[in-house]
Amino acid sequence: MLASVILDFYQEYRAGTAVELLRQKITTTATVTHDGKRQEIPLGLLVPGDLISLTAGDIVPADARVITSRDFFINQSALTGEPYPVEKTNAAGRPADQPADRENSVFLGTSVVSGSANAIVTRTGSATEYGRIARMLGERPPETEFERGINSFGLLMMRLVFFLVIFVFFVNALLHHGILDSLLFAVALAVGMTPELLPMILSINLSNGAIAMSRKGAIVKHLASIQNFGSMDVLCTDKTGTLTENRISLIKHVGIDGTDSDRVLLYSFLNSYFQTGLKSPLDDAILHFKELDIGTYAKVDEIPFDFIRKRSSVVVSDPSATTLITKGAPEEILSICDSCDTGAGIVPLNDEYTERITRQYIKLSSEGFRTLGVAYRPVEPGKTRYATDDEHGMIFLGYVAFIDPPKLTAGESVRLIQNAGIEVKILTGDNELVTRRTCESLGYTIRGVMSGPEIAEIDNEALARIVEQNNIFARVTPVQKDQIINALKKNGHVVGFLGDGINDAPSIRTADIGISVDNAVDIAKESADIILVKNDLRILQDGVIEGRKTFGNTLKYIMMGTSSNFGNMFSVAGASLFLPFLPMLPIQILLNNLLYDISQTTIPKDAVDEEDTRCPKHLNIVFIRKFISIFGPISSLFDYLTFFIMIYVFHATGALFQTAWFIESICTQVSVIFVIRTRRVPFYTSRPSKYLIVSTLLVITVACALPFTVLGGIFGFVPPPADFFAVLIGLVIGYLILVELTKRWFYHHYGNLVDGTSFNHKDR
């Protein structure tokens, strides 16, 4: 109960902290015009209808509609995943599939890159797009796959213990034992059957995994997530900032024939270097692409960028000529050109060349590039003032193309994760063309692409099929990301999500395992279970392996506790119905359970076979039930064989019978771990850790020596005859051999239930 309360408190605390990070946005102030006067007011006092003023560097304080603007660019990357600044004007524009695409709308939490605007507040607080995400984070996180498995296991054990204990109590009380003795015996039996050390084993396993992962560059915030890491079979990831650098880079500078052109690079560099108007990330990408020697050039004048022309021009001179250079949206550049530079000469811009230039632009766009056109014309020296009317009769030169480059290790990381049996799916707010280009550069095989607007038109049943068929989901909203993750979970998958933006926070929380990176926004890191502190996604694959090791050692304890424990306690319960004395005293059952648990405390230090880390693992209750039903009776078989030998060979009294049964029970229970800890041949091809060997031998030694000590008398033991130990050795060896043979048959038929190669969500 205490552990449950602590866990609930921890999860609620995490939820509250995540929401509080969002609420901190309203501790800043906003510039508002009241009664014709501009004043600063706390963000929390804003109401719909207020007139706010926004300038470069401001954080937008509420969702609002732009009414006037001048060179107004907004960075919405944290909300949408798009790395490029977006122009906002007072024009209503065309209908948009996503709120962030509305040309005249700005949103809480986004930032002003350049320009200025006045806007009318439309929504504040929890009613904003940002607030909607906050509400989603404030809800209780959904149950993870591992938590579902543990809960199912708890219910299974509760049913087994309840029915067996109640049956034993009433039968013993009605037959030949007193009510008090029967009650104590039944309670001790319940304790003996319950794997009460499971929480501690889990804690040690998870702590070891967390320490191992921290050494490799990952901080585990929620320990149970390590288990989910091992079970994960689908990883959904955002693109911008996780697979890519979230840094725009110049990739191509080509002429109209598509070949590299140093002249295109030079002229675009001169334009970006000398213009003093709006500096966009595209200009920065050009200036950082390559150092060019432009010492011979001097600026004459410029025609600044504006959002009607969608281009900027500079006039530069060198000793040989004075040139007007224009850079901007390809369609706008083409509209002011009447000729083109083929590289071999300047020719009139007829239909053939116009089609060739347009085809080149379409090709670059289809490859996912953001493209700008470059044009020029010589002008007469001596003129010092230029205006937009001078942008005519231009010579089209070529294109500069940009992309948000993938991280250096992203391609290798994706391959490593896929090789570990995990399917990778891309969920991004970016457009389809850019996403395709990024994925192709990573060597990622695209099976199908689905867009957010298309998802909005289908129902949940159709979505459940589509999420299996497609592996790229572009232009999706935070809500749609959640829908995709939930659809995958309902299909029986254990889903991880990797993201770094505000828009990713709800999905990080919804997934079975939420992952973020160190340079993510605070709310994404706060919502995550695991944070990668090194900018290397290969850590993910290391985390998956650690998770599978943790799961493997946890499963060893569960298999031990549910087979040998159940078998031994079932034997005791059955024998108590026919013997004139209790087969084991309540205090002896508790001592048996204590010694057995001590021997298992070293399981978390045990080695895990390589094949047990190759594919996702699942805590499948069908697997556990079958393991109990097959290996439990084997344990009981040797228990009843011990009963028979003690009664008919040794003619044992009650005390001797209880002593012999106690020793045999301990020896078989703790030694069977060496067989069931691996699918291989024990000791020969899979060696246990030295800690497990020492703890097992220590407990066996204590159990065998205890009847010969003073403590033995306190617990009701008597020294067994020497020839009993010869029989004991035979029983233990026979038991281990039979378990080994059965184990091979069992994994041949049912191993897929835990390997994740064939499973059903309802079975878990």
Secondary structure, DSSP 8 states (H G I E B T S, - for coil): -HHHHHHHHHHHHHHHHHHHHHHGGGGSEEEEEETTEEEEEEGGG--TT-EEEEETT-B--SEEEEEEEEEEEEE-HHHH---S-EE--S---S--SSGGG-TTEE-TT-EEEEEEEEEEEEE-GGGSHHHHHHHHHHS-----HHHHHHHHHHHHHHHHHHHHHHHHHHHHHHTTS-HHHHHHHHHHHHHHHS-TTHHHHHHHHHHHHHHHHHHTTEEESSTHHHHHHHH--EEEE-STTTTB-S--EEEEEEETTSSB-HHHHHHHHHHHHH--S---HHHHHHHHH-----TT-EEEEEEEEETTTTEEEEEEEETTEEEEEEEE-HHHHHHTEEEEE-SS-EEE--HHHHHHHHHHHHHHHHTT-EEEEEEEEEE-TT-----GGG--SEEEEEEEEEE--B-TTHHHHHHHHHHTT-EEEEE-SS-HHHHHHHHHHTT-----EEEHHHHHTS-HHHHHHHHHH-SEEES--HHHHHHHHHHHHHTT--EEEE--SGGGHHHHHHSSEEEEETTS-HHHHHH-SEEE-SS-THHHHHHHHHHHHHHHHHHHHHHHHHHHHHHHHHHHHHHHTTSSS-SS-HHHHHHHHHHHHHHHTTGGGS---GGGGSS-----HHHHHHHHHHHHHHHHHHHHHHHHHHHHTS---HHHHHHHHHHHHHHHHHHTHHHHT-SS-BTTTB---HHHHHHHHHHHHHHHHGGGSHHHHHTT-----HHHHHHHHHHHHHHHHHHHHHHHHHHHHHTHHHHSSS--GGG-
